[in-house]
Amino acid sequence: MRNIETLISALHIVPVRPRGEVLHDGAVAVDKGHIVGVMPRLQALEKFRAEEQVHLAHHILLPGLINAHTHSPMSLFKGVGGGLPMQRWLHECIFPLERDFLTPQFVRDGAELAIAEMIRGGATCFNDMYYFPEDIIDVACHARIRICCGLTVLEFATAYAADADEYIGKGLEVRDQYKDDGRVHFMFAPHAPYTVSDKTLMRIRTYSDELNLPVHIHLHETAGEIADSIAEFGVRPMARLDQLGLVTPALRAVHLTQLTEEEIALLAERNAQVLHCPESNMKLASGVCPVQALLKHGVNVALGTDGAASNDDLDILGEMRTAALLAGVAGGIGGGVGNGVVGSGKSAGNNANNNGGGSGNSDTGDSDNIFNPFTALEMATINGATALGLGEVVGSIEKGKAADFAAVRCDGIEAVPVYDAVGHLVYSASRSEVSDVWIAGQRVLRDRVLTTIDEQALLKKSAVWRRKIAVAAARTRQPAQ
């Protein structure tokens, strides 16, 4: 028998790879932070002698979920500006609050709150975009969660940097400091085409090529963004990025609610990747990403929550359910099925009705529009890992990969009966049923209790911030909830 550190057995194991497979009464053997075996439980008991055995008799074990796009410190702005469309929310609420409160301490406390919420929801890795990245990374390392850190770039000044040159310079310094840490990865993160100049985007493209770092950017988020780009530059934002040489395999485009068929084909041809945030897009009335059409063209689509300020949670299980349901009813959007004005850029409006959504897109009884639940699970696991450049490390339960898992209890009144483990995870499971989480073999959530974060201290810090922010938020006529 082989000696190992941990043997985790479960009622159901959903490894994600091989695709569609579910192992009933299975076990995963873990040693030195990696998976050394996946097999039936009785076979594992004969093959391995474990220092610790964990038997999850009423659980589904799945790969750790991956939040492919968020702004973690903005958890402290949760609920501010609710009911406003995206541009008003950003300019009337978020930017003024950031001017008042953006400090390293705000970033640290907000990131810790976000990380705690994500772990309790089964996430083991996240892709961030915010200021003071060194503080976010430090908090993530203490919590033991994996992070892909966006090196944010803007043209205008904030408390973090004065101009694009300083954003890039500071970001590269942080990258050099952590480049050898296996749990920390990086992307360039120019905020959006409308906040970053051609000159800066070309500089980022050069660095991206030299350092082999992806480019993570908000793109085609609203119809207004499209109209403004045409007015200022004479082309749609994606065409502008293409002219600058940025529509490449390195592109990680967030939102993409406004797409033509030609743009979908371009993303597929260039092997660019999409980070889909359905709930944030819905809340801010931005539109609907044409996920079905992107997937049919072979585009890798990963799942993100966006920041808690525009969602208002960091619940990837919930996001997965929303993505699956939304894709089912909006299956034709962006695919040329009776859409009329999908991504036309003719309207400067900022609501879903301008992107071909609403009734009349397709026959809701058409089975071609039914979204496979396993596809939704892939978007939250292996697709996210692929988008972050970690597809060989995490995203599935396979021998040789890192031991990142989440366990979902499925024996409660709200859960039973369970006939299909994957369908249950996508359409029925709740983050409150996530009982345990492992990252690199370390149990960071045990029976719903965080082991690397002091929950009571975090709640106290969050309450202090809430009192301060509520006063400032009231000045925007949108009180904190």
N, C-alpha and C positions, 0 to 999 in steps of 0.2 A: 504493500500500500504506500501511496505517496503522502507525505506530510505536507499540509497546506495550512494557511491561516484561517480561512473561512469557507464554510459550505452553506449556501443559501438555497433552500428548497421552497417550492411554492405550489399552490394548487394549479395555477396556470403560469407558464412563462411565454411571453410574446417577444421573441428575439429580434423581430423586424427583418433580419436576414438569417436564413433564406426567406425570401418574400412570401408572406402568407402563412408561414409555419407557426403553429402554436403547440407548445410542449406541455402536456398535462401531467401533473405530479412529477415535475422535473426539478433539476438542481443545477446550480452554477457554482463551480469551484473557483476560489479566488486566492491568489498568493502574490504578495509583493505588489499589490495594487492593480493586478491584471487578471484577466479571465484565463484560467488554465483548462477549463472543461465545461461543456454544456451537455447534459444527458439526463436520462430518466433518473429519478431519485434513488431507487434501489441499486442501480448500477453505480451511481456516485458513492453510495455508502460502502460499496465493496472496493472501490478504487482509491478513495481518499480517506485520510485520517486528519480531521480538522481540529485546530485549536478551539474554534468557535463554530457551533452549528446553529443556524437560524432557520426554524421551520415556520413558514408562513402558510398555515393550513387553510386560510380563507382569503387568499390574496392573489392578485395578478402581479407578476413581476415583469417590468418592462425597462427598456433603456432609459437612462435619465433624459428628461425632456430638455430641449434646447430653445431658448428664446433668442431668435435670430435678429431682433431689432428692438432696442429699448433705450431709454434715457433714465438710468436708474435714480440719480438724485432727485428727479422731478416727482418722486413719490411723495415728497413733502408738499407738493402742490395738488395733490389728489382732490378732484372735485371742483377746483377753482375755475370759474368761467364756464360752467356747464350751461349748455343751450346755445352757445355762440358758434357760428361757422368758423372754419379754420383760421382764416386771416384775421378776423376780429379777435378770436381767442388768443392768437399769437401776439398781436400788436397791442391789444388793449389790456390783456391780463398777464401773459407769461413774460414778455420782455420787460414790462415795468417791475414785476416782482423779482425777476432776476437782477435788475439794477439795484434793487433794495437789499437783496439777501445773498447774492452769489459770493460765497467765501469758501475756503477749503473746509471749514467745519460744517457748513451747510451741505457741501458735497459728500463729506464722509458720513454724516448722519443720514442723509437721504439715501445714499447708496446702501448703507447697512440695513435700513428699513426695507428697501427693495429686495436685497439679497435674501433677507429672512423670509419675505413673502414668497419669493421664487422657490426657495428650497422647500418650504412647507407645501408648495404646489407641485413638487416633483421635478423641478428644473435643476440641472446640474451644471449648466453652462449658459452664458448669455453674451450677446454682442451689444456693446454699449456705444453711445455717442454723447459725450458731454464734456464740460470743462474740468480742469484740474484732474486729468486722467491718472496722475500718480497717486492721488488720494483714493480714487475709486479702486485702483489696482491693489493698494495696500489693504483696504477693507476686504476686498475679494479674497486676497491671499490668507488673511486671518480667518475668514469664514470657510476656507478650503474649496470654494467654488471655482470652476474654470471661467475664464473671461477672455473674450476677444475685444480688445479696447480700441475704440475709434479715436484717431488723432484728429480732433475737430478743427476745422478751418473755416473762418469767416473773413469778410473784409472789414467789418466794423469792430470797434473796441468793446471789450467787456472787462470785468474785473480780472479775467485770466490773461488776456493778451490785448495789445494795442492795435495790431494789424495782421494781415495774412502772413507776413514774414515771421512775426513772433509766434503765431500759432504753429506754423510749420517747424520752426526752430525748437520750440519747447516740446512739441510732439516727438520729434526725432531724438531728443535727449532722453525722454521717457522710454522710447523704444530701445535705445541703446542700453539703458539701465536694466531692462527686464528681458532682453531678447533671448537669454539662455534659460529662462524659467519655463518649464514644460507646461504649466497651467495658464500661462499668459501669452496671448497672441495679439496681433495688431492688424488694423486696417487704416488707411487714410480715410477721413470722414469729412470731406467738404459738405457743408450743411445742405445746400441745394443750388441749382443753377442760378436762381434769382438772388442769392446772397454771396456768390463767389464769381469773380471776374474770369474772363478768358485767360488772362495772363497767369493767374493763380492756378486755374485748372490745368493749364499746360505744364506748369511746374510740378504739380501733383502727379500728372501722367508720367513725367520723367522719373520722379522718385519711385513711383509705383513699379515702373519697369526695372529700375536699378536694384530695388530692394525686394522685389517679388511680393509686394503687399497689395491686396485688393483695394478697391475704391468703393466706399460705402456712402451712398448719397440718396437723399429724398428726391424723387423724380416723378413728374406727371401725377402729382397728388390731387390737384383740382383743375377744373375747367378754366378757372381764372388764371392759374399759372400758365396754361397753354396760351391763352389769349394775350397775356402780358408779354410772353416771350416773342410771339409773332409780331406784336407792336414794336418791341424794342430791337429785336435781332433779325426779324424777317423770317424766322423758322421756329418750329416747335423745339422744346428743350432737348429732346433726344437727338434731333437732327443737329442741334448745336454741339452737343457732346460728341456726336459722331464726327463732325468736322474737326474737332479738337483731338480726335484719336482715342476717345475714352469708352466707346462702346466695344468692349473687348471681353475676353474671358475673365478679366479682373474686375469687371463691373458688378457691384451688388446694389441693385436698384430697389429702393423702398417705395411702396404704395402702388404706383402704376395703375391708378384708377382710370386713366384716360389714354387708351391705346387704339391705334388703327390696326388693321390686319397687317399692313406693311411693317409697322413697328414691332409687332409680335414676331413676324418672320425674321426681322433683323436681329432681335434678341436671340432667337434660336440659332440663326446662322453664325453669330459671333460667340455663342456659348456663354452669354451673360447670364446672370442669375437674379432671381426676384425674391425679395423679402416682403411677405404678405402680412398686413396688419388689419384684418377685417373689422374688428370692433372699433378701433380708433377711427377708421375711415367712415364707419357708420355713425359714430357719435358726432363727428365733426362735419357730417353731411358732405364728405369729399367725393364719394362715389364708390364703385365696386371694381375691384381688380378682376380681370377676365381670366380667372385661374384655369378653368376648363380648357380654354383656347391655348393658353401658355403650355399646359401639360401636354396637350395633343401635339404641339410643335416640338416637344422634347425639352422644354425649358425647365431647369431645376427651380422649384418654388419651395421656399422655406417659410416658416411661420414665426411671427413676432407679435408682441403685444403693443408695441410703441411704449411711450412713457405712461406711467399711471395717471399723469395729469390729463391725458386725453383718452382714457380708456374706460373706467378708472380702476383697473386692477392689473396685475401681472400674472394672470392665471392662464397658463398655456393649455391646460386641459380644457378650460372653458373656451379658449380661442379656437382650439381644434374642433370643438362641436360647432361653434359659429361658422367656421370656415367650411365645414362639411355641409351644413344646412344652407348657407348662402350660395355655395357653388351649385347646389342642386336646383335652387329656384332661379339662379342667374346664369345657368349653364351656357346660354347663347350669347351673353354679353361679350363683346369684343371679338366674337367669332363670325360675324357677318350674317347672323340669323335674325333678320327683321329689326336690327338695331337703329337704323336710320342715322343717328347723330353720334354714334360711339366715337369718342376721341376726336371729334371734328374740329374742336378749338374755335367754333363759331360763336360760342357763348362765353361771356366772362363771368357767368354765374358760378356759384360755389355750392351746388347741391347735387344730390344723386340723380335728379331728373335730367340733368344735362349730359349724362354719360350713357344714355340708352337703358337705364334701369326702369323699374316699374313694370306695369302689366303689359302684355302683348308681345314680349320678346320671343316666347316660344311656348309650345304646348307643354304645360306642366306635367302632363301624363307621359311625355316622351321618355322612355327608359334610358336614352342616351345621356340625359341630363342628371341621372341619379349618380351621386358622387360616392365612389367606393370608399368605405370607412378606412380601409387599410391605407389608401392614398393620403388621407388626412393624418393618420398616425406617422406615416413617412415624413410628411411635411414638418412635423414636430420633433422628429428624431434624426434619421439618417440624412434627409434633405438639408436640415439645419447644419448638421455636422459637415456636409459637403460644402455648403455655402461659406462656412467658416474655415475651410481648408483642413478640417479635422476628420474627414470621412474614414481615414485609416486608423483613427484613435478612438472615437466614440460614435454614438448614434445607433448602435446595434449591440446585441449580446452575442459576441463571437469570440472564439478562442484567440488570444493574443491582444485583444482590445482592452482598454482601461475598464476597470470595474466600476462603472457609473450606472446605478440602477435607481428605480423608484418602485415602491410596493404600494399597491392600491387595494384596500380592503373591499371585499365584495359580498359580505354576508349580512349586511344590514337590511332593514325594512325597505329603504330606498333603492337597494341594489338588486335584491333577489326577485325572480329567478334569473340566473345568468346562463344563456344558451351559447353565446358567442363572445369570447373574451375581447376581441378587437372591437366589435360593435358596441360592447358595453363601455369600453374605454372612451370611445368617440362620442357616443350619444347619451350615455347615462351617468358615467362616473363623475364625481365631484372632487375638487381638490381637498375638501375636508376629509375625504377618505384615504388620502395619501398618508400612510402611517410611518414609513421608513424610507430614508434616502441614503445611498452610498455614493461617495465620489472617490475614485482611485482606491476603492476598498475600505475607505473610512466612513463610518456611520455618522453622518452629519445631522440626521433626523432619526430619533428613536422614539417610537410610540407617540408621534406628534410633537415631541419636545426637541428643540434645537440643541445640538451639543457643542457648537462652535460659536454661538452668539448668545449673549445674556438677554433674554427676552424682556425681563422686567426693566432692566436699565434702558433698553431700546424704547420701550413704551413711554418711559418717563421723558426721554429726550424728545420723542415725537410730540408729546403733549406740550412741551415748552415751545417748539417750533409752531405748533398749531395756533397757540395764542398770539404769537408775533405775526404770523402770516395772515390770520383772520382780520386783524386791524388794517393791514395794508390792502388786503383783497377787498375790503369794504369800500375802499376809495375807488375801486374800479366799477362799483355798483354791482359786483358779482361776488357776494360774500362766500367765504369758504364754508362748505357744508359740514 
